[in-house]
Amino acid sequence: MWKNHFSDLYNCISDDGSKSHFYAKCSSYDNLATLNISATEVLDAIKLQKKGKSAGLNGLLMESFIYGGLKLFIHLSLLYTLFIRHCYLLNSFMQSTIRPLVNNKGGDLTNPNNYRAIALANMETKILESILMDKLHSYDDCDKYQ
């Protein structure tokens, strides 16, 4: 029931060429070979994250990264830099789990419309997304839908 409900709900918007526009914009960015992500950028992205959230598919909590220390930030910066330079992401970085969350606990719990979906992604993915959002920030119309 949940799979069908959320699949219908979140896959109902047509593309209208936004995907091809996004890929064209990415291919026009020619500085990928020189792009570095520093340990400071990783630290700044981690500082923006919230504590006490659900773990992702790998079971790691954000607190693991918040208190991980400088060596972890350096390793993550190297990993993220390699991902960008080689235009490659592990499958685990692109996976998330969608879970239903009750909107109104006093409402009808058998009604699928009384639930909203939350996507649980791995914490290292959220950190990378924060870094990329800061680096790739633009004011293009298609970006507001991403």
Phi and psi restraints in degrees (value plus and minus 20) as a CYANA .aco file:
   2 TRP   PHI     -85.2   -45.2
   2 TRP   PSI     -62.2   -22.2
   3 LYS   PHI     -78.5   -38.5
   3 LYS   PSI     -68.0   -28.0
   4 ASN   PHI     -86.4   -46.4
   4 ASN   PSI     -61.6   -21.6
   5 HIS   PHI     -82.3   -42.3
   5 HIS   PSI     -70.9   -30.9
   6 PHE   PHI     -94.6   -54.6
   6 PHE   PSI     -51.2   -11.2
   7 SER   PHI     -83.4   -43.4
   7 SER   PSI     -65.4   -25.4
   8 ASP   PHI     -85.3   -45.3
   8 ASP   PSI     -58.9   -18.9
   9 LEU   PHI     -89.8   -49.8
   9 LEU   PSI     -64.5   -24.5
  10 TYR   PHI    -116.3   -76.3
  10 TYR   PSI     -24.7    15.3
  11 ASN   PHI    -134.2   -94.2
  11 ASN   PSI       6.8    46.8
  12 CYS   PHI    -116.8   -76.8
  12 CYS   PSI     -22.6    17.4
  13 ILE   PHI    -117.7   -77.7
  13 ILE   PSI     109.1   149.1
  14 SER   PHI     -98.8   -58.8
  14 SER   PSI     139.0   179.0
  15 ASP   PHI     -94.6   -54.6
  15 ASP   PSI     -63.2   -23.2
  16 ASP   PHI      35.8    75.8
  16 ASP   PSI      12.0    52.0
  17 GLY   PHI      62.2   102.2
  17 GLY   PSI     -17.6    22.4
  18 SER   PHI     -84.7   -44.7
  18 SER   PSI     -56.0   -16.0
  19 LYS   PHI     -84.1   -44.1
  19 LYS   PSI     -67.2   -27.2
  20 SER   PHI     -86.7   -46.7
  20 SER   PSI     -55.1   -15.1
  21 HIS   PHI     -84.3   -44.3
  21 HIS   PSI     -60.7   -20.7
  22 PHE   PHI     -83.7   -43.7
  22 PHE   PSI     -65.7   -25.7
  23 TYR   PHI     -84.3   -44.3
  23 TYR   PSI     -58.5   -18.5
  24 ALA   PHI     -84.0   -44.0
  24 ALA   PSI     -59.7   -19.7
  25 LYS   PHI     -85.5   -45.5
  25 LYS   PSI     -60.8   -20.8
  26 CYS   PHI     -86.8   -46.8
  26 CYS   PSI     -60.1   -20.1
  27 SER   PHI     -90.1   -50.1
  27 SER   PSI     -42.1    -2.1
  28 SER   PHI     -99.2   -59.2
  28 SER   PSI     -31.0     9.0
  29 TYR   PHI    -104.4   -64.4
  29 TYR   PSI      83.6   123.6
  30 ASP   PHI    -117.3   -77.3
  30 ASP   PSI     -10.8    29.2
  31 ASN   PHI    -119.0   -79.0
  31 ASN   PSI      -2.6    37.4
  32 LEU   PHI     -81.9   -41.9
  32 LEU   PSI     -55.0   -15.0
  33 ALA   PHI     -87.5   -47.5
  33 ALA   PSI     -42.0    -2.0
  34 THR   PHI    -129.7   -89.7
  34 THR   PSI     -18.6    21.4
  35 LEU   PHI     -95.3   -55.3
  35 LEU   PSI     106.2   146.2
  36 ASN   PHI    -139.6   -99.6
  36 ASN   PSI     124.4   164.4
  37 ILE   PHI    -131.6   -91.6
  37 ILE   PSI     101.0   141.0
  38 SER   PHI    -107.9   -67.9
  38 SER   PSI     142.6   182.6
  39 ALA   PHI     -83.3   -43.3
  39 ALA   PSI     -51.3   -11.3
  40 THR   PHI     -85.3   -45.3
  40 THR   PSI     -60.2   -20.2
  41 GLU   PHI     -85.0   -45.0
  41 GLU   PSI     -58.5   -18.5
  42 VAL   PHI     -83.2   -43.2
  42 VAL   PSI     -66.3   -26.3
  43 LEU   PHI     -79.9   -39.9
  43 LEU   PSI     -64.7   -24.7
  44 ASP   PHI     -82.4   -42.4
  44 ASP   PSI     -59.1   -19.1
  45 ALA   PHI     -88.0   -48.0
  45 ALA   PSI     -57.8   -17.8
  46 ILE   PHI     -87.5   -47.5
  46 ILE   PSI     -56.1   -16.1
  47 LYS   PHI     -82.8   -42.8
  47 LYS   PSI     -46.3    -6.3
  48 LEU   PHI     -98.9   -58.9
  48 LEU   PSI     -36.1     3.9
  49 GLN   PHI     -98.7   -58.7
  49 GLN   PSI     135.1   175.1
  50 LYS   PHI    -117.8   -77.8
  50 LYS   PSI     125.2   165.2
  51 LYS   PHI    -105.1   -65.1
  51 LYS   PSI     141.1   181.1
  52 GLY   PHI      59.2    99.2
  52 GLY   PSI      -6.1    33.9
  53 LYS   PHI    -109.7   -69.7
  53 LYS   PSI     142.8   182.8
  54 SER   PHI     -84.6   -44.6
  54 SER   PSI     128.6   168.6
  55 ALA   PHI     -93.6   -53.6
  55 ALA   PSI     136.9   176.9
  56 GLY   PHI    -101.6   -61.6
  56 GLY   PSI    -183.2  -143.2
  57 LEU   PHI     -83.8   -43.8
  57 LEU   PSI     -49.4    -9.4
  58 ASN   PHI    -106.8   -66.8
  58 ASN   PSI     -22.2    17.8
  59 GLY   PHI      63.3   103.3
  59 GLY   PSI     -19.6    20.4
  60 LEU   PHI    -103.3   -63.3
  60 LEU   PSI     115.5   155.5
  61 LEU   PHI    -112.7   -72.7
  61 LEU   PSI     138.7   178.7
  62 MET   PHI     -81.6   -41.6
  62 MET   PSI     -50.1   -10.1
  63 GLU   PHI     -79.4   -39.4
  63 GLU   PSI     -49.8    -9.8
  64 SER   PHI     -80.8   -40.8
  64 SER   PSI     -54.8   -14.8
  65 PHE   PHI    -106.1   -66.1
  65 PHE   PSI     -57.0   -17.0
  66 ILE   PHI     -80.9   -40.9
  66 ILE   PSI     -61.9   -21.9
  67 TYR   PHI    -120.4   -80.4
  67 TYR   PSI      -6.4    33.6
  68 GLY   PHI     -90.7   -50.7
  68 GLY   PSI     -51.4   -11.4
  69 GLY   PHI      75.9   115.9
  69 GLY   PSI     154.1   194.1
  70 LEU   PHI     -81.0   -41.0
  70 LEU   PSI     -60.9   -20.9
  71 LYS   PHI     -81.6   -41.6
  71 LYS   PSI     -59.1   -19.1
  72 LEU   PHI     -84.6   -44.6
  72 LEU   PSI     -62.5   -22.5
  73 PHE   PHI     -82.8   -42.8
  73 PHE   PSI     -58.5   -18.5
  74 ILE   PHI     -86.1   -46.1
  74 ILE   PSI     -65.3   -25.3
  75 HIS   PHI     -84.0   -44.0
  75 HIS   PSI     -60.6   -20.6
  76 LEU   PHI     -85.6   -45.6
  76 LEU   PSI     -59.5   -19.5
  77 SER   PHI     -83.4   -43.4
  77 SER   PSI     -59.8   -19.8
  78 LEU   PHI     -85.3   -45.3
  78 LEU   PSI     -63.8   -23.8
  79 LEU   PHI     -81.6   -41.6
  79 LEU   PSI     -68.2   -28.2
  80 TYR   PHI     -84.1   -44.1
  80 TYR   PSI     -59.2   -19.2
  81 THR   PHI     -82.3   -42.3
  81 THR   PSI     -62.9   -22.9
  82 LEU   PHI     -84.7   -44.7
  82 LEU   PSI     -60.3   -20.3
  83 PHE   PHI     -77.0   -37.0
  83 PHE   PSI     -66.8   -26.8
  84 ILE   PHI     -90.9   -50.9
  84 ILE   PSI     -65.6   -25.6
  85 ARG   PHI     -83.6   -43.6
  85 ARG   PSI     -54.1   -14.1
  86 HIS   PHI    -118.3   -78.3
  86 HIS   PSI     -17.5    22.5
  87 CYS   PHI      31.8    71.8
  87 CYS   PSI      28.9    68.9
  88 TYR   PHI    -160.0  -120.0
  88 TYR   PSI     116.5   156.5
  89 LEU   PHI    -148.9  -108.9
  89 LEU   PSI     121.7   161.7
  90 LEU   PHI     -84.2   -44.2
  90 LEU   PSI     131.2   171.2
  91 ASN   PHI     -77.5   -37.5
  91 ASN   PSI     -55.6   -15.6
  92 SER   PHI     -85.5   -45.5
  92 SER   PSI     -43.3    -3.3
  93 PHE   PHI     -95.6   -55.6
  93 PHE   PSI     -39.5     0.5
  94 MET   PHI    -123.9   -83.9
  94 MET   PSI     -19.3    20.7
  95 GLN   PHI    -116.8   -76.8
  95 GLN   PSI     127.7   167.7
  96 SER   PHI    -168.5  -128.5
  96 SER   PSI     141.8   181.8
  97 THR   PHI    -133.1   -93.1
  97 THR   PSI     111.9   151.9
  98 ILE   PHI    -118.2   -78.2
  98 ILE   PSI     104.8   144.8
  99 ARG   PHI    -140.2  -100.2
  99 ARG   PSI     121.2   161.2
 100 PRO   PHI     -98.4   -58.4
 100 PRO   PSI     122.7   162.7
 101 LEU   PHI    -150.6  -110.6
 101 LEU   PSI     110.5   150.5
 102 VAL   PHI     -87.3   -47.3
 102 VAL   PSI     112.0   152.0
 103 ASN   PHI    -100.0   -60.0
 103 ASN   PSI     -69.2   -29.2
 104 ASN   PHI    -148.7  -108.7
 104 ASN   PSI      85.0   125.0
 105 LYS   PHI     -85.8   -45.8
 105 LYS   PSI     -42.4    -2.4
 106 GLY   PHI    -107.3   -67.3
 106 GLY   PSI     -27.2    12.8
 107 GLY   PHI    -104.0   -64.0
 107 GLY   PSI    -189.9  -149.9
 108 ASP   PHI     -95.0   -55.0
 108 ASP   PSI      89.2   129.2
 109 LEU   PHI     -95.6   -55.6
 109 LEU   PSI     -29.7    10.3
 110 THR   PHI    -112.1   -72.1
 110 THR   PSI     -26.5    13.5
 111 ASN   PHI    -109.5   -69.5
 111 ASN   PSI      97.8   137.8
 112 PRO   PHI     -82.1   -42.1
 112 PRO   PSI     -43.2    -3.2
 113 ASN   PHI     -93.6   -53.6
 113 ASN   PSI     -28.3    11.7
 114 ASN   PHI    -108.9   -68.9
 114 ASN   PSI      -9.7    30.3
 115 TYR   PHI    -145.2  -105.2
 115 TYR   PSI     132.3   172.3
 116 ARG   PHI    -144.4  -104.4
 116 ARG   PSI     136.1   176.1
 117 ALA   PHI    -115.7   -75.7
 117 ALA   PSI     120.4   160.4
 118 ILE   PHI    -140.9  -100.9
 118 ILE   PSI     121.7   161.7
 119 ALA   PHI    -120.7   -80.7
 119 ALA   PSI     105.1   145.1
 120 LEU   PHI    -121.2   -81.2
 120 LEU   PSI      91.5   131.5
 121 ALA   PHI    -129.5   -89.5
 121 ALA   PSI     142.7   182.7
 122 ASN   PHI     -85.9   -45.9
 122 ASN   PSI     128.7   168.7
 123 MET   PHI     -85.5   -45.5
 123 MET   PSI     -57.4   -17.4
 124 GLU   PHI     -85.8   -45.8
 124 GLU   PSI     -46.6    -6.6
 125 THR   PHI     -89.8   -49.8
 125 THR   PSI     -62.2   -22.2
 126 LYS   PHI     -83.0   -43.0
 126 LYS   PSI     -56.9   -16.9
 127 ILE   PHI     -85.4   -45.4
 127 ILE   PSI     -66.2   -26.2
 128 LEU   PHI     -81.4   -41.4
 128 LEU   PSI     -62.0   -22.0
 129 GLU   PHI     -80.8   -40.8
 129 GLU   PSI     -59.4   -19.4
 130 SER   PHI     -83.8   -43.8
 130 SER   PSI     -62.1   -22.1
 131 ILE   PHI     -84.4   -44.4
 131 ILE   PSI     -65.6   -25.6
 132 LEU   PHI     -86.6   -46.6
 132 LEU   PSI     -57.9   -17.9
 133 MET   PHI     -80.6   -40.6
 133 MET   PSI     -58.6   -18.6
 134 ASP   PHI     -89.9   -49.9
 134 ASP   PSI     -60.1   -20.1
 135 LYS   PHI     -95.6   -55.6
 135 LYS   PSI     -55.8   -15.8
 136 LEU   PHI    -123.0   -83.0
 136 LEU   PSI      -2.2    37.8
 137 HIS   PHI     -81.0   -41.0
 137 HIS   PSI     108.8   148.8
 138 SER   PHI    -167.1  -127.1
 138 SER   PSI     157.7   197.7
 139 TYR   PHI    -137.2   -97.2
 139 TYR   PSI       9.6    49.6
 140 ASP   PHI     -94.4   -54.4
 140 ASP   PSI     127.0   167.0
 141 ASP   PHI     -80.7   -40.7
 141 ASP   PSI     -57.7   -17.7
 142 CYS   PHI     -91.2   -51.2
 142 CYS   PSI     -41.2    -1.2
 143 ASP   PHI     -87.1   -47.1
 143 ASP   PSI     -49.6    -9.6
 144 LYS   PHI     -89.1   -49.1
 144 LYS   PSI     -34.4     5.6
 145 TYR   PHI    -118.0   -78.0
 145 TYR   PSI     -20.8    19.2
